[in-house]
Every structure is written in C-alpha cells, then in structure tokens.
Amino acid sequence: MPGIINKKQLEYLTSLKAPSDPLIREMEEFAAQKRIPILNSASIDFLENIVLIKRPANILEIGTAIAYSSIRIARLLTGNATIDTIEKSKDNINLANEYIKRSKLGSRINLLKGDAFTIMPALDKKYDLIFLDADKQDYEKLFHLSLIILKKGGLLFVDNLLWYGYAASKSVPKSFKKSTIYIREFNQMFINYPDIHASIFPIGDGIGIGVKR
Ligand SMILES: C[S@@+](CC[C@H](N)C(=O)[O-])C[C@H]1O[C@@H](n2cnc3c(N)ncnc32)[C@H](O)[C@@H]1O
C-alpha cells in the first residue's frame, strides 16, 4: 500500500495552491538558479500557518539568505509586529536589502548584519518566535543562545532536521557525512531537552518545533 506522502501526492497538493505573487516567484527562481537554499514550499506553508496562529509580535530569524522567508513572514504581520533577521554573508546581505526594498516591507524587517554568535548575546529583546536556519554545525550553540532570548511559551522553529533524508539513512555520501552527524546529534539533544516541549515533523526537510516551558 503506498504511503500518504509520495511525489505524486505532493505534486497534487502543490497544484492546489494559488500561484504566489511575482516577487515571491522571482525569488524562488533566483534561489533555485543560484543554488541558494531557502525554505521549500511545504516548510514555508507550515511556518506561515504558525505565524498566523501564534501572532508573534517579536520574531527572530537566524539565517536570512536573500530574505525569502523574512518577506513571506513579514507579509502576514499586523499591528507593531516585526522580524529581526541575522545574516553574515556580504553577498546575501546585499541581495536581501534589495529584495526587502522591493517588497516594501522594510518597516517590518530589521536586517542585522553580522555573525549570529556576536549579535545574539547583545540583543536586549525577548522573542515570541525564533526561526533557526543557519549552518548545521552551529545548530547546537545557536539553539542554546536562542533559548536565552526566547520567551516562556515562545516557539523555536528549526529547519533541515531530516537533512535531505540522510539523518535517517544508513548510506550517506561522503560530502554529507559530517553534517549528517551534526544533525543527528542535534536531533537527539533537541527532542530530549528538558526546557522545551519538542517535536520533529516530516514536513519539507524535517521541521523541529520546540515550545519553551
Ligand atoms: C538556509 S539559508 C537561510 C534561508 C532563509 N531562512 C530562507 O528560508 O529564505 C542560511 C543562511 O544563514 C547564513 N548564516 C549561517 N550561519 C550564520 C551565522 N552564524 N550568522 C549569521 N548568518 C549565518 C548563511 O550565510 C545563509 O545565508
């Protein structure tokens, strides 16, 4: 018997969605062309739903890239809600600035330029939602930095916890071996961490949700 989710089922579900706006489509095409990793369609859908349900006032993203997810989130914000987003790559900062300008959402998106390891300890705000999407070898340290500035009841959203399927696979290509070990170690720690209620969902590339107790 086929499982619920296979390629056909995913294609069917994706085909039901109304096409996204031209800027979003352009960003998706640009990212694909330049091989810049951004949240895939199932994961960004999931994140958007969380934003709509939780209505966070203060959001932090660790890993902006071209500001695709920042813009998708910012489009849904109301009232005084804003997103701070951290990026260390100069090239990506320039691209993100350009796209944020074109999105006309500059008043909602605060691009913090530099390394999250320096920026996060200096932040004096507490967040309702933190989206961790940086280099995989840094996940564990960034997780601990995130917990310090996440409000009680706040939600941590972590991408790539199935790591292209390799986290659960016996055969891992050489170029993915190290990163797969980092992700496996992170998953063990994340799912058993006493200060959060954590779950990992088989959505997109594996999404971790941790709610701070
Ligand atoms: C997967 S991409 C982010 C994609 C973006 N969240 C989206 O879905 O549209 C990861 C980004 O994190 C940035 N990054 C990785 N480690 C970082 C760190 N320690 N501080 C700041 N940025 C970091 C990388 O330069 C890269 O642009």
The ligand as an SDF file (V2000), in Angstrom:
LIG
                    3D

 27 29  0  0  0  0  0  0  0  0999 V2000
   19.4590   28.2190    4.6190 C   0  0  0  0  0  0  0  0  0  0  0  0
   19.9570   29.8590    4.3880 S   0  0  0  0  0  0  0  0  0  0  0  0
   18.6190   30.7960    5.0360 C   0  0  0  0  0  0  0  0  0  0  0  0
   17.3680   30.7100    4.1870 C   0  0  0  0  0  0  0  0  0  0  0  0
   16.2540   31.6170    4.6320 C   0  0  0  0  0  0  0  0  0  0  0  0
   15.9300   31.4380    6.0290 N   0  0  0  0  0  0  0  0  0  0  0  0
   15.0220   31.3120    3.7860 C   0  0  0  0  0  0  0  0  0  0  0  0
   14.3810   30.2750    4.0050 O   0  0  0  0  0  0  0  0  0  0  0  0
   14.7110   32.0940    2.8700 O   0  0  0  0  0  0  0  0  0  0  0  0
   21.1800   30.0460    5.6350 C   0  0  0  0  0  0  0  0  0  0  0  0
   21.8190   31.4380    5.7360 C   0  0  0  0  0  0  0  0  0  0  0  0
   22.3760   31.5580    7.0460 O   0  0  0  0  0  0  0  0  0  0  0  0
   23.5470   32.3350    6.9690 C   0  0  0  0  0  0  0  0  0  0  0  0
   24.3250   32.0110    8.1750 N   0  0  0  0  0  0  0  0  0  0  0  0
   24.8730   30.8050    8.5060 C   0  0  0  0  0  0  0  0  0  0  0  0
   25.4700   30.8500    9.6970 N   0  0  0  0  0  0  0  0  0  0  0  0
   25.2820   32.1370   10.1660 C   0  0  0  0  0  0  0  0  0  0  0  0
   25.6950   32.8240   11.3450 C   0  0  0  0  0  0  0  0  0  0  0  0
   26.3980   32.2170   12.2970 N   0  0  0  0  0  0  0  0  0  0  0  0
   25.3470   34.1320   11.4740 N   0  0  0  0  0  0  0  0  0  0  0  0
   24.6370   34.7660   10.5090 C   0  0  0  0  0  0  0  0  0  0  0  0
   24.2400   34.1610    9.3640 N   0  0  0  0  0  0  0  0  0  0  0  0
   24.5520   32.8620    9.1900 C   0  0  0  0  0  0  0  0  0  0  0  0
   24.1910   31.8890    5.6690 C   0  0  0  0  0  0  0  0  0  0  0  0
   25.0940   32.8700    5.1970 O   0  0  0  0  0  0  0  0  0  0  0  0
   22.9600   31.6900    4.7720 C   0  0  0  0  0  0  0  0  0  0  0  0
   22.6900   32.8440    4.0190 O   0  0  0  0  0  0  0  0  0  0  0  0
  1  2  1  0
  2  3  1  0
  2 10  1  0
  3  4  1  0
  4  5  1  0
  5  6  1  0
  5  7  1  0
  7  8  2  0
  7  9  1  0
 10 11  1  0
 11 12  1  0
 11 26  1  0
 12 13  1  0
 13 14  1  0
 13 24  1  0
 14 15  1  0
 14 23  1  0
 15 16  2  0
 16 17  1  0
 17 18  1  0
 17 23  2  0
 18 19  1  0
 18 20  2  0
 20 21  1  0
 21 22  2  0
 22 23  1  0
 24 25  1  0
 24 26  1  0
 26 27  1  0
M  CHG  2   2   1   9  -1
M  END
$$$$
